[in-house]
C-alpha cells in the first residue's frame, strides 16, 4: 500500500476550536463534527456546548493545554481521549486564525 493510500484511509481528527479572551480560552467542538461525539453519547444533552478556562496566555498554548487536555476533551465529548485517538485523534485550532495549536500525539 502506498503512502498516499494510507493518507486517504486515515480518519480525520476531531476538531476543537478555541477563541481567546483577556486571560482565558473558550473551547468548543466544530459544529460540523458534533455528530461524531454526540451520537455515541446517550447523555449528549448533558455535555456542554463550550467551556471557558482561565489559562496563562503569555505561555505557549501547547504548554498550558497539555496538562489539562484530557479533561477538556472529556468534558466536551463525553469520551476518553484514548478512544478518540483510535478514530483520528483530536486537533485544537484557533478559530480566528484557523491554525492548529495542538494535536493529539
MARBA-3410 file (N, C-alpha, C, O; in Angstrom, 1 decimal):
105
0.8,-1.2,0.0,0.0,0.0,0.0,0.9,1.2,0.0,1.9,1.3,0.7 ~ 0.5,2.2,-0.8,1.4,3.4,-0.9,1.1,4.4,0.3,0.1,4.3,0.9 ~ 2.0,5.3,0.4,1.8,6.4,1.5,0.5,7.2,1.2,-0.2,7.6,2.1 ~ 0.3,7.5,-0.1,-0.9,8.2,-0.5,-2.2,7.5,-0.1,-3.2,8.1,0.4 ~ -2.2,6.2,-0.3,-3.4,5.4,0.1,-3.6,5.3,1.6,-4.7,5.4,2.1
-2.5,5.3,2.4,-2.6,5.4,3.8,-3.2,6.7,4.3,-4.0,6.7,5.2 ~ -2.8,7.8,3.6,-3.3,9.1,4.0,-4.8,9.2,3.7,-5.5,9.8,4.5 ~ -5.3,8.7,2.6,-6.7,8.7,2.3,-7.5,7.9,3.2,-8.6,8.4,3.6 ~ -7.0,6.8,3.7,-7.8,5.9,4.6,-7.7,6.4,6.0,-8.6,6.0,6.8 ~ -6.8,7.3,6.4,-6.7,7.7,7.8,-7.9,8.6,8.1,-8.2,9.6,7.4
-8.6,8.4,9.3,-9.7,9.2,9.6,-9.2,10.7,10.0,-8.1,10.9,10.5 ~ -10.1,11.6,9.7,-9.8,13.0,10.1,-9.9,13.2,11.6,-10.7,12.5,12.3 ~ -9.1,14.1,12.1,-9.1,14.3,13.6,-10.4,15.1,13.9,-10.9,15.8,13.1 ~ -10.8,14.9,15.1,-11.9,15.7,15.7,-11.4,17.1,15.9,-10.3,17.2,16.5 ~ -12.0,18.1,15.5,-11.5,19.5,15.7,-12.2,20.2,16.8,-13.5,20.2,16.9
-11.4,20.7,17.7,-11.9,21.5,18.8,-11.3,22.9,18.6,-10.1,23.1,18.4 ~ -12.2,23.9,18.5,-11.8,25.3,18.2,-11.6,26.0,19.5,-12.3,25.6,20.5 ~ -10.8,27.0,19.5,-10.7,27.9,20.7,-10.8,29.3,20.2,-10.5,29.7,19.1 ~ -11.4,30.1,21.1,-11.4,31.6,21.0,-10.7,32.0,22.2,-10.7,31.3,23.2 ~ -10.2,33.2,22.3,-9.5,33.6,23.5,-10.0,35.0,23.9,-10.3,35.9,23.2
-10.0,35.1,25.3,-10.3,36.4,25.9,-9.0,36.9,26.5,-7.9,36.5,26.1 ~ -9.2,37.9,27.4,-8.0,38.5,28.0,-7.1,37.5,28.7,-5.9,37.6,28.6 ~ -7.7,36.6,29.5,-6.9,35.7,30.3,-7.5,34.3,30.2,-7.3,33.5,31.2 ~ -8.2,34.0,29.2,-8.9,32.7,29.1,-9.0,32.2,27.7,-8.8,32.9,26.7 ~ -9.3,30.9,27.6,-9.6,30.3,26.3,-11.0,29.6,26.4,-11.4,29.1,27.4
-11.8,29.7,25.3,-13.1,29.0,25.3,-13.0,28.0,24.2,-12.5,28.2,23.1 ~ -13.3,26.7,24.6,-13.2,25.5,23.8,-14.6,25.1,23.3,-15.5,25.1,24.1 ~ -14.7,24.7,22.0,-15.9,24.1,21.5,-15.6,23.2,20.3,-14.7,23.4,19.6 ~ -16.4,22.1,20.2,-16.3,21.2,19.1,-16.8,21.8,17.8,-17.8,22.5,17.8 ~ -16.1,21.5,16.7,-16.5,22.0,15.4,-17.9,21.5,15.2,-18.2,20.3,15.3
-18.8,22.4,14.9,-20.3,22.1,14.7,-20.5,21.1,13.7,-21.4,20.2,13.8 ~ -19.7,21.0,12.6,-19.9,20.0,11.6,-19.4,18.6,12.0,-19.7,17.6,11.3 ~ -18.8,18.5,13.1,-18.3,17.2,13.6,-19.0,16.8,14.9,-18.6,15.7,15.5 ~ -19.9,17.6,15.4,-20.6,17.2,16.6,-21.2,15.8,16.6,-21.2,15.1,17.6 ~ -21.7,15.4,15.4,-22.3,14.1,15.3,-21.3,12.9,15.6,-21.7,11.8,16.0
-20.0,13.2,15.5,-19.0,12.1,15.8,-19.0,11.8,17.3,-18.7,10.7,17.6 ~ -19.3,12.8,18.1,-19.1,12.6,19.5,-20.5,12.5,20.3,-20.6,11.8,21.2 ~ -21.4,13.3,19.8,-22.7,13.3,20.5,-23.6,12.1,20.2,-24.4,11.7,21.0 ~ -23.5,11.5,19.0,-24.3,10.4,18.7,-23.9,9.2,19.5,-24.7,8.3,19.8 ~ -22.6,9.1,19.8,-22.1,7.9,20.6,-22.5,8.1,22.1,-22.3,7.1,22.9
-22.9,9.2,22.5,-23.1,9.5,23.9,-24.6,9.6,24.2,-25.3,10.5,23.7 ~ -25.2,8.6,25.0,-26.6,8.6,25.2,-27.0,9.8,26.1,-28.2,10.2,26.0 ~ -26.1,10.4,26.8,-26.4,11.6,27.6,-25.9,12.9,27.0,-25.5,13.8,27.7 ~ -26.0,12.9,25.7,-25.4,14.0,24.9,-25.9,15.4,25.3,-25.2,16.4,25.3 ~ -27.2,15.5,25.7,-27.7,16.8,26.1,-27.0,17.3,27.4,-27.1,18.5,27.7
-26.4,16.4,28.2,-25.7,16.8,29.4,-24.3,17.4,29.1,-23.7,18.0,30.0 ~ -23.8,17.2,27.9,-22.5,17.8,27.6,-22.6,19.2,27.3,-23.5,19.7,26.6 ~ -21.6,20.0,27.7,-21.6,21.5,27.5,-21.3,21.8,26.0,-20.6,21.0,25.3 ~ -21.9,22.8,25.5,-21.6,23.3,24.1,-20.2,23.9,24.0,-19.5,23.7,23.0 ~ -19.7,24.5,25.1,-18.4,25.1,25.2,-18.0,25.2,26.6,-18.9,25.3,27.5
-16.7,25.3,26.8,-16.2,25.6,28.2,-15.1,26.7,28.1,-14.4,26.8,27.1 ~ -15.1,27.5,29.1,-14.1,28.6,29.2,-13.2,28.3,30.4,-13.7,28.0,31.5 ~ -11.9,28.4,30.2,-10.9,28.1,31.3,-9.9,29.3,31.3,-9.3,29.6,30.2 ~ -9.6,29.8,32.4,-8.6,30.8,32.6,-7.2,30.1,32.5,-6.9,29.2,33.3 ~ -6.4,30.5,31.6,-5.1,30.0,31.4,-4.1,31.1,31.1,-4.5,32.2,30.6
-2.8,30.9,31.4,-1.8,31.9,31.2,-1.6,32.0,29.7,-1.0,31.2,29.0 ~ -2.0,33.1,29.1,-1.9,33.4,27.7,-0.5,33.8,27.3,-0.3,33.9,26.1 ~ 0.3,34.1,28.2,1.7,34.5,27.9,2.6,33.3,27.6,3.6,33.4,26.9 ~ 2.2,32.1,28.0,2.9,30.9,27.7,2.4,30.3,26.5,1.2,30.5,26.1 ~ 3.2,29.5,25.8,2.7,28.8,24.5,1.5,28.0,24.8,1.4,27.3,25.9
0.5,28.0,23.9,-0.7,27.3,24.1,-0.5,25.8,24.4,-1.1,25.3,25.4 ~ 0.3,25.1,23.7,0.5,23.7,23.9,1.0,23.4,25.3,0.7,22.4,25.8 ~ 1.9,24.3,25.8,2.4,24.1,27.1,1.4,24.2,28.2,1.4,23.4,29.2 ~ 0.4,25.1,28.1,-0.6,25.2,29.1,-1.8,24.2,28.9,-2.5,23.9,29.8 ~ -2.0,23.8,27.7,-3.1,22.9,27.4,-2.7,21.4,27.7,-3.6,20.7,28.1
-1.5,21.0,27.5,-1.1,19.6,27.7,-1.6,19.1,29.0,-2.1,18.0,29.0 ~ -1.3,19.7,30.1,-1.7,19.1,31.4,-3.2,19.0,31.6,-3.7,18.2,32.4 ~ -4.0,19.7,30.9,-5.5,19.7,31.0,-6.3,19.1,29.9,-7.5,19.0,29.9 ~ -5.6,18.7,28.8,-6.2,18.3,27.6,-7.2,17.1,27.8,-8.3,17.1,27.2 ~ -6.9,16.2,28.7,-7.8,15.0,28.9,-9.1,15.5,29.5,-10.2,15.0,29.1
-9.0,16.5,30.4,-10.3,17.0,31.0,-11.1,17.8,30.0,-12.4,17.6,30.0 ~ -10.5,18.6,29.2,-11.2,19.4,28.3,-11.9,18.5,27.2,-13.1,18.7,26.9 ~ -11.2,17.6,26.7,-11.7,16.7,25.7,-12.9,15.8,26.3,-13.9,15.7,25.6 ~ -12.7,15.3,27.5,-13.7,14.5,28.1,-15.0,15.3,28.4,-16.1,14.9,28.2 ~ -14.8,16.6,28.8,-16.0,17.4,29.1,-16.7,17.8,27.9,-18.0,17.8,27.9
-16.1,18.0,26.8,-16.7,18.4,25.5,-17.3,17.2,24.7,-18.3,17.4,24.0 ~ -16.7,16.1,24.9,-17.1,14.9,24.0,-17.8,13.8,24.8,-18.5,13.0,24.2 ~ -17.5,13.7,26.1,-18.0,12.6,26.9,-17.3,11.3,26.6,-17.7,10.2,27.0 ~ -16.1,11.4,25.9,-15.3,10.3,25.6,-13.9,10.4,26.1,-13.4,11.5,26.3 ~ -13.2,9.3,26.3,-11.9,9.3,26.7,-11.0,9.7,25.6,-11.2,9.2,24.5
-10.0,10.5,25.8,-9.1,10.9,24.7,-8.4,9.7,24.0,-8.2,9.8,22.8 ~ -8.1,8.7,24.7,-7.5,7.5,24.1,-8.5,6.8,23.1,-8.0,6.4,22.0 ~ -9.7,6.8,23.4,-10.7,6.3,22.4,-10.8,7.1,21.2,-10.9,6.6,20.1 ~ -10.7,8.5,21.3,-10.7,9.4,20.2,-9.5,9.2,19.3,-9.5,9.4,18.1 ~ -8.4,8.9,19.9,-7.1,8.7,19.2,-7.3,7.6,18.1,-6.8,7.7,17.0
-8.0,6.6,18.5,-8.2,5.5,17.5,-9.1,5.9,16.3,-9.1,5.2,15.3 ~ -9.9,6.9,16.5,-10.8,7.4,15.4,-10.3,8.7,14.8,-11.1,9.5,14.3 ~ -9.0,8.9,14.8,-8.5,10.1,14.1,-7.8,11.1,15.0,-7.1,12.0,14.5 ~ -8.0,10.9,16.3,-7.3,11.9,17.2,-8.1,13.2,17.3,-9.2,13.3,16.9 ~ -7.4,14.2,17.9,-8.0,15.5,18.2,-7.1,16.5,17.8,-5.9,16.4,18.1
-7.6,17.6,17.2,-6.8,18.8,16.9,-7.5,20.0,17.6,-8.7,20.1,17.5 ~ -6.7,20.9,18.2,-7.2,22.1,18.7,-6.7,23.2,17.7,-5.5,23.4,17.5 ~ -7.7,24.0,17.2,-7.4,25.0,16.3,-7.9,26.4,16.8,-8.9,26.5,17.4 ~ -7.1,27.4,16.5,-7.6,28.8,16.7,-8.7,29.1,15.7,-8.5,29.0,14.5 ~ -9.8,29.5,16.2,-11.0,29.7,15.4,-10.7,30.9,14.4,-11.1,30.8,13.2
-10.1,31.9,14.9,-9.9,33.1,14.0,-8.8,32.9,13.0,-9.0,33.3,11.8 ~ -7.7,32.4,13.5,-6.5,32.2,12.6,-6.6,30.9,11.8,-5.8,30.8,10.8 ~ -7.4,30.0,12.2,-7.5,28.7,11.5,-6.2,27.9,11.5,-5.9,27.2,10.6 ~ -5.4,28.1,12.6,-4.2,27.4,12.7,-4.3,26.4,13.8,-5.0,26.5,14.7 ~ -3.5,25.3,13.6,-3.5,24.2,14.5,-2.6,24.5,15.7,-1.4,24.8,15.4
-3.1,24.5,16.9,-2.2,24.9,18.1,-1.8,23.6,18.9,-0.8,23.7,19.6 ~ -2.5,22.5,18.7,-2.2,21.3,19.5,-2.8,20.2,18.7,-3.9,20.2,18.2 ~ -2.1,19.1,18.7,-2.6,17.8,18.0,-2.3,16.7,19.0,-1.2,16.6,19.5 ~ -3.3,15.8,19.1,-3.1,14.6,20.0,-2.1,13.7,19.3,-2.2,13.4,18.2 ~ -1.0,13.4,20.1,0.0,12.6,19.6,0.0,11.2,20.0,0.9,10.4,19.6
END
